[in-house]
Amino acid sequence: MPDPTLWSLSPSERTVLRAIWRHAPISRNSIAKLTGLAPASATRLVRDLEQRGLVADSVLRRGGRGQPSRPLTLRPEGAYSFGVYFSHSYMEMGLIDLAGRPVSHERLRFAAADVDVITQTARAGLLRQAAQLDIPLDRIVGAGFALPGDFGETPAFLKAHAYFPALLDRDLAAEFASAMPVSVFVENDAASAALGERVNGQGRDLKSFLYVHIGHGIGGGLVLDGRLYRGERGNAGVIGAIYPMGEPRPSGQDLLESLAARGVAAADFDALEDLRPEDCPPLRQWIARAGAQLETGIHIAARILDPSAVILGGRLPPHIVSALLQAIDVDAAFKPSRVIPAPPVLASSLGSFAGLIGAASICLFEVLFKEEVSAVV
């Protein structure tokens, strides 16, 4: 396994790196002003990050005399992260660079989602993709596993969703870590999707947002003041509790079961990619019902949290997310409190890469961008 001390950034180094990530291209003087660091300290920390290969000068020509400006930017090839995102019958996995852009992607099918299959497939995929792109393992900060599930009483212990019986009551973080050649991070799929949106999606320029995740259940991820807010046990943002189990609800699993009851073959989420609402009445009917249900949940959550925006995404294909968003009557949703400004409700911009970027983003945030509560930036 690569030496983890390669990524042992100090809080001050992470503060400077975050400033460059959020505001690049940015000058050294601007970094000092944003972070509250002395100019000499900011310059020294930038030099350390350059030596690590994480940031680099960019040339910005202004058309006048003298030396061109050389603001700092992230060096995309300075670090990579591997993401694993799976459902019942298939896995998506790939690498993103430091800028949050996918550089490799695979979708592989398997017979059952059990621990051995997931870990062996993920390990082989990471080694294969890194070799194909000639990326040394020392440049991969970690592997992020986005798990359908919620946290229990012990915050570090993530419980798999009941739809995955082979994964129940197991320390998945430890089992995944024992098989992977890089550091491993595990997060629930809704929170990781929110992180992905923060890194490279609609949430990149938002101070706060609620991410509504339509997966096997109805999850949510909450970003406040630019940071993922996890809550006391890691389950902040889960809005599905207002939709009782055993009744029709706006979840992905409910969609699959509704389609099956109407004779539409769709065993897993990837089977939805070829279904179009205009050609599939059962899908169209589910979208209309689910959109009306989500109006209530979005209204309640938005009024309690007052986010800059609500972002809708998850495991559904982008065209179904878009149709679902159109079925949500935002005016009706916020009518009970129309005197208070309503946040925009947006569709995730990450499309088919949302799950992958979200899973891989777990590592980038934990290792490189993690923000101390007392930090200035």
C-alpha positions, 0 to 999 in steps of 0.5 A: 500500500502507498505511504499514507504520509504522502497525503498528511497535509497540515491544517494550514496546507489544507486551508491554502489548498481549499482557497486555491480549489475554490477561487483558482486562478488565484494569486499568492497575495489573494490567498493570504488575504482570504486565509488570514495568513501572513504573506510569507506563510502563505508563500511557504505553504504554496511552495510546499503544495507545489513540491507535493505536485498538487498546485501549479502556476498558470500564466495569465496574460493581460495584453500589457507590458511587463511580466504576465500574472502567474496565478495558482491553480490545482494541478489535476494530475497531482492526485487521483481518487477511485470511486465505487458505486454499486447496486444489486447487479452491477458496479460502476467504478473509476478514477477522478483527478484532483479537479473532480473530472472523471478520467476512467469509468467502467460498469461491470455486472455481477450475480450478487452484491456480496462483500467478496464480489465487491472487494475483488471487483473493485481491487481488480478495477483500480489496479487495471485502470491505474495501469492503463493510465500509467498512474502510480498508486502513490498518486491515488489518495484513496478508494471511496465506497458509496454504500446504500444505507444509513449509520447506526448508533456507532457513527463509524459503523454504516449499516447497509440498506435492507435490500442488501441482505448479504451486507447486513451487520458487517464492518464493511469499512474494515472488510473493504480496507483489507482488500484494497491497495490504497486507503479506503473511505466509506460513506452512504450514497446520498452523502457521497452524491452531495459531495460529488455535487459540491466538487464538480456539479451544481453545488460547486458555487453554492454556499449551502444546499440540500441534495435529495437522493433518489436511490433504493430509498429516499436519502439526502445530503446536506451541505452547509457553509460549504461543508458536508453536515453529517449530523450527530450520527451521520444521517443528516438530510434524510427526508425519506422518513416522512414517506412511510415504508410499505406504502407508495413512496418516491423511491427508486426501489418503489419505481422498480417494483411499480414497473414490475407490477405493471409488466415492465421489465426493469430489474435494476437502475441501469435498465431504466436508461432505455425507458422513456416516459413518453413511451412508457405509461407506467413510468409516466404515472410513477413520475407524476405521483412521485413528483407530487409526493416530493413537493411536500418533502422538499417544502418541509426540508427547505423551510427548516434548513433554508438552503441556497438550493435543493438539488435532485439526483441519485441513481435514476438516469438523468432523463428521468430525474429531469422528468421528475423535476418537471413533475414537481410543482415548485409554486404549489410546494412553497405556496403555504409559505409564499411570503418567504423566498423559495430556493430553486429546485435543480437537477444534478448536472453530473448525469451518468457520472454522479455516483462515480464522482460522488464516491471518489469525492469522499477521499478528496474531501477527507484527505485533502480538503477536510475543513476544521471547524475553526478554519478561516476558509 
